[in-house]
Amino acid sequence: METGTRTLEKGCPDQAAAASAQLLLLAGLAGAFEVGLLGVLVGVGYAAALLAMLSAAMVRAGRPRLGPADVVTLTRALLVGGVTAVVVDGLVRGAAAVPALVGLAAVALVLDAVDGQVARRTGTVSALGARFDMEVDAFLILVLSVHVAGVVGPWALAIGAMRYAFVAAGWAWPWLRGPLPPSYAGKTVAALQGVVLVVVSAQVLPHGLAVALVTVALALLCWSFGRDVRRLWVASHRVPAPRMPSD
C-alpha cells in the first residue's frame, strides 16, 4: 500500500498538468465557441474520472510516471474531453459548435497514429499504454456517434455502443474475454469509424451520402466484431492436444 502511494505521488505532476490543460481547453471552448456551463461541467467531470482511473491503473502497474507515448495518448484524451463538452452543449442547445468538434476530434485521430510509433521507437510499449489508447479510442467513437445520431438517426449510436456491449457480454460469457491475435483488418475498421464520424459530423455532405457512409462503417464494424466473436468461440472450444508421456 505504501509503495502504491509513493508511485501515485510521483505520478502527480503528469495528472496535475493534464488537469490544468483540460481546464484551459474548456475555458477556451467557453470563450471562443460559447460552450455552456453544462458542457463545461461534463468536461470537468470527464477529466476527473479519466485522471482518477489513470492514476489507479498506474498504481496497479507499478508505473511512477507516464512514458512518452502515454503522454501523447493523454493529450488525445484531453482533446476527447473537449469534444465531449461540445457534444453535450450541442444536445442542450440543439446545435453544436461544429468547427470546434471537428477540429478537436480530427487532431485526436491524427495523434492516434503517433502514440504507437512513439512507444515502439522509444522502447516503451506496455500493456497499460495499449489499454489506455484503446479506451480513449472507444470513448471518442462513442461521443462522436452521439453527435452523428442527431445527423443521420439514432441507429448511429450502435457504432459507439458496440465495443461497450462486447465488454458487457464478456461478463456473462467469460470466453469473450479471451486474447485475440493482432489484426490489421480490425485496426483499419476501427480507424475508419473515427474518420467517417468526423466527416459526417462536419455536416458538409448531402444527407443521403452521410447516411450511406455511416451505414457502411457500421456494417464493417459488425463484421469485425463478428469475426472476433467467432475466433474467441473457436478458441474456447478447441480441444487441447494430448500430452505425450515423458520418457
C-alpha positions as CSV (number, residue, x, y, z in Angstrom):
1,M,0.0,0.0,0.0
2,E,2.8,2.4,0.9
3,T,4.6,1.6,-2.4
4,G,1.4,2.3,-4.4
5,T,1.0,5.6,-2.6
6,R,4.6,6.7,-3.4
7,T,4.0,5.7,-7.0
8,L,0.9,7.8,-7.3
9,E,2.6,10.7,-5.6
10,K,5.4,10.6,-8.1
11,G,2.9,10.5,-11.0
12,C,1.0,13.5,-9.7
13,P,2.9,16.1,-11.9
14,D,1.5,14.3,-15.0
15,Q,-2.0,14.4,-13.7
16,A,-1.8,17.9,-12.4
17,A,-0.5,19.2,-15.7
18,A,-3.3,17.3,-17.5
19,A,-6.0,18.7,-15.2
20,S,-4.7,22.3,-15.8
21,A,-4.6,21.7,-19.6
22,Q,-8.2,20.3,-19.6
23,L,-9.4,23.3,-17.7
24,L,-7.7,25.7,-20.1
25,L,-9.2,23.9,-23.1
26,L,-12.7,24.0,-21.6
27,A,-12.3,27.7,-20.8
28,G,-11.1,28.3,-24.3
29,L,-14.2,26.5,-25.7
30,A,-16.5,28.5,-23.4
31,G,-14.9,31.8,-24.5
32,A,-14.4,31.1,-28.3
33,F,-17.4,28.9,-29.0
34,E,-19.8,29.8,-26.2
35,V,-19.9,26.3,-24.8
36,G,-22.3,26.5,-21.9
37,L,-22.0,25.7,-18.3
38,L,-23.3,22.1,-18.5
39,G,-20.9,21.2,-21.3
40,V,-18.0,22.6,-19.3
41,L,-19.1,20.8,-16.1
42,V,-19.4,17.5,-18.1
43,G,-15.9,18.1,-19.4
44,V,-14.6,18.7,-15.9
45,G,-16.3,15.5,-14.7
46,Y,-14.8,13.6,-17.6
47,A,-11.3,14.8,-16.8
48,A,-11.7,14.0,-13.1
49,A,-12.8,10.4,-13.9
50,L,-10.1,10.0,-16.6
51,L,-7.3,11.0,-14.3
52,A,-8.6,9.0,-11.3
53,M,-8.8,5.8,-13.4
54,L,-5.4,6.5,-15.0
55,S,-3.8,7.1,-11.6
56,A,-5.3,3.8,-10.3
57,A,-4.1,1.9,-13.3
58,M,-0.6,3.4,-12.9
59,V,-0.5,2.2,-9.3
60,R,-1.6,-1.3,-10.3
61,A,1.1,-1.4,-13.0
62,G,3.8,0.0,-10.7
63,R,4.4,2.9,-13.0
64,P,5.7,6.1,-11.3
65,R,5.4,8.2,-14.4
66,L,3.8,8.1,-17.9
67,G,6.0,7.2,-20.8
68,P,6.4,9.5,-23.8
69,A,3.7,7.6,-25.8
70,D,1.4,7.7,-22.8
71,V,1.7,11.5,-22.8
72,V,0.6,11.6,-26.4
73,T,-2.4,9.4,-25.5
74,L,-3.2,11.6,-22.6
75,T,-3.1,14.6,-24.9
76,R,-5.6,12.8,-27.1
77,A,-7.7,12.0,-24.0
78,L,-7.9,15.7,-23.1
79,L,-9.0,16.6,-26.6
80,V,-11.7,14.0,-26.3
81,G,-12.8,15.9,-23.1
82,G,-13.2,19.0,-25.3
83,V,-15.2,17.0,-27.8
84,T,-17.4,15.7,-25.0
85,A,-18.1,19.2,-23.7
86,V,-19.0,20.4,-27.2
87,V,-21.3,17.4,-27.9
88,V,-23.1,17.8,-24.6
89,D,-23.5,21.5,-25.2
90,G,-25.0,20.8,-28.6
91,L,-27.5,18.4,-27.1
92,V,-28.6,21.1,-24.7
93,R,-28.7,24.0,-27.2
94,G,-29.8,22.0,-30.2
95,A,-26.7,23.0,-32.2
96,A,-23.1,22.0,-31.5
97,A,-20.1,24.2,-32.3
98,V,-19.2,22.0,-35.3
99,P,-15.8,23.7,-36.1
100,A,-14.6,23.0,-32.6
101,L,-15.9,19.5,-32.5
102,V,-14.4,18.6,-35.9
103,G,-11.1,20.3,-35.2
104,L,-10.5,18.6,-31.8
105,A,-11.6,15.2,-33.0
106,A,-9.5,15.4,-36.1
107,V,-6.4,16.2,-34.1
108,A,-7.2,13.4,-31.7
109,L,-7.5,10.9,-34.6
110,V,-4.1,12.1,-36.1
111,L,-2.4,11.6,-32.8
112,D,-3.8,8.1,-32.7
113,A,-1.3,7.3,-35.4
114,V,1.5,8.8,-33.4
115,D,1.4,7.3,-29.9
116,G,2.0,3.8,-31.1
117,Q,5.0,4.9,-33.2
118,V,6.5,6.8,-30.2
119,A,6.1,3.7,-28.0
120,R,7.9,1.5,-30.4
121,R,10.7,3.9,-31.2
122,T,11.3,4.7,-27.5
123,G,11.0,1.1,-26.4
124,T,8.2,1.9,-24.0
125,V,5.4,-0.4,-25.3
126,S,3.3,-1.5,-22.4
127,A,0.0,-3.2,-21.6
128,L,-1.0,0.0,-19.7
129,G,-0.3,2.1,-22.7
130,A,-2.2,-0.2,-25.1
131,R,-5.2,-0.3,-22.8
132,F,-5.2,3.5,-22.3
133,D,-5.0,4.0,-26.1
134,M,-7.9,1.6,-26.7
135,E,-10.1,3.2,-24.1
136,V,-9.5,6.7,-25.4
137,D,-10.4,5.5,-28.9
138,A,-13.6,3.8,-27.8
139,F,-14.8,6.8,-25.8
140,L,-14.1,9.2,-28.7
141,I,-16.1,6.9,-31.0
142,L,-19.0,6.8,-28.5
143,V,-19.1,10.6,-28.2
144,L,-18.9,11.2,-31.9
145,S,-21.7,8.6,-32.5
146,V,-23.9,10.6,-30.1
147,H,-23.4,13.7,-32.3
148,V,-23.8,11.8,-35.6
149,A,-27.0,10.2,-34.3
150,G,-28.5,13.7,-34.5
151,V,-27.5,13.9,-38.1
152,V,-28.4,10.5,-39.6
153,G,-30.6,9.0,-36.9
154,P,-30.3,7.2,-33.5
155,W,-29.2,4.0,-35.1
156,A,-25.7,5.5,-35.4
157,L,-25.3,5.1,-31.7
158,A,-24.7,1.4,-32.4
159,I,-21.2,2.3,-33.6
160,G,-20.2,3.9,-30.3
161,A,-22.1,1.3,-28.1
162,M,-20.8,-1.8,-29.8
163,R,-17.4,-2.1,-28.0
164,Y,-19.1,-1.5,-24.6
165,A,-21.7,-4.1,-25.4
166,F,-18.9,-6.5,-26.3
167,V,-17.3,-5.9,-22.9
168,A,-20.6,-6.3,-21.1
169,A,-21.2,-9.5,-22.9
170,G,-17.9,-10.8,-21.6
171,W,-19.2,-10.5,-18.0
172,A,-21.9,-13.0,-18.9
173,W,-19.8,-15.2,-21.2
174,P,-16.2,-15.4,-20.0
175,W,-14.9,-16.9,-23.2
176,L,-15.4,-13.5,-24.8
177,R,-12.6,-12.2,-22.6
178,G,-10.0,-14.4,-24.2
179,P,-7.0,-13.0,-26.0
180,L,-7.2,-12.0,-29.7
181,P,-4.3,-12.0,-32.2
182,P,-3.3,-8.7,-33.7
183,S,-5.4,-7.9,-36.7
184,Y,-4.5,-5.3,-39.4
185,A,-8.1,-5.5,-40.8
186,G,-9.6,-4.9,-37.3
187,K,-7.4,-1.9,-36.7
188,T,-8.3,-0.5,-40.2
189,V,-12.0,-0.9,-39.5
190,A,-11.6,0.8,-36.1
191,A,-9.7,3.7,-37.6
192,L,-12.4,4.1,-40.3
193,Q,-15.1,4.6,-37.7
194,G,-13.4,7.7,-36.4
195,V,-12.8,9.1,-39.9
196,V,-16.3,8.6,-41.0
197,L,-17.9,10.0,-37.9
198,V,-15.7,13.1,-38.1
199,V,-16.5,13.7,-41.7
200,V,-20.2,13.2,-41.1
201,S,-20.0,15.5,-38.0
202,A,-18.8,18.3,-40.2
203,Q,-22.2,18.3,-41.9
204,V,-20.8,19.1,-45.3
205,L,-22.1,16.0,-47.1
206,P,-25.5,15.5,-48.6
207,H,-27.8,13.7,-46.2
208,G,-28.1,10.6,-48.3
209,L,-24.3,10.3,-48.7
210,A,-23.8,10.8,-44.9
211,V,-26.3,8.0,-44.2
212,A,-24.6,5.7,-46.7
213,L,-21.1,6.3,-45.2
214,V,-22.3,5.6,-41.6
215,T,-24.2,2.5,-42.8
216,V,-21.0,1.1,-44.4
217,A,-19.0,2.0,-41.3
218,L,-21.5,0.2,-39.1
219,A,-21.6,-2.8,-41.4
220,L,-17.8,-3.2,-41.3
221,L,-17.8,-2.8,-37.6
222,C,-20.4,-5.6,-37.2
223,W,-18.2,-7.8,-39.5
224,S,-15.1,-7.0,-37.4
225,F,-16.8,-7.8,-34.1
226,G,-18.5,-10.8,-35.5
227,R,-15.1,-12.2,-36.7
228,D,-13.7,-11.6,-33.2
229,V,-16.6,-13.4,-31.6
230,R,-16.2,-16.4,-33.9
231,R,-12.4,-16.6,-33.2
232,L,-13.0,-16.5,-29.5
233,W,-15.7,-19.1,-29.7
234,V,-13.5,-21.5,-31.7
235,A,-10.5,-20.9,-29.3
236,S,-12.7,-21.6,-26.3
237,H,-13.9,-24.9,-27.7
238,R,-10.7,-26.1,-29.1
239,V,-9.7,-29.5,-27.6
240,P,-6.1,-29.3,-26.3
241,A,-3.7,-31.8,-27.9
242,P,-3.0,-34.8,-25.7
243,R,0.3,-34.7,-23.8
244,M,2.9,-37.3,-24.8
245,P,4.2,-39.4,-22.0
246,S,7.7,-38.4,-20.9
247,D,10.5,-40.9,-21.1
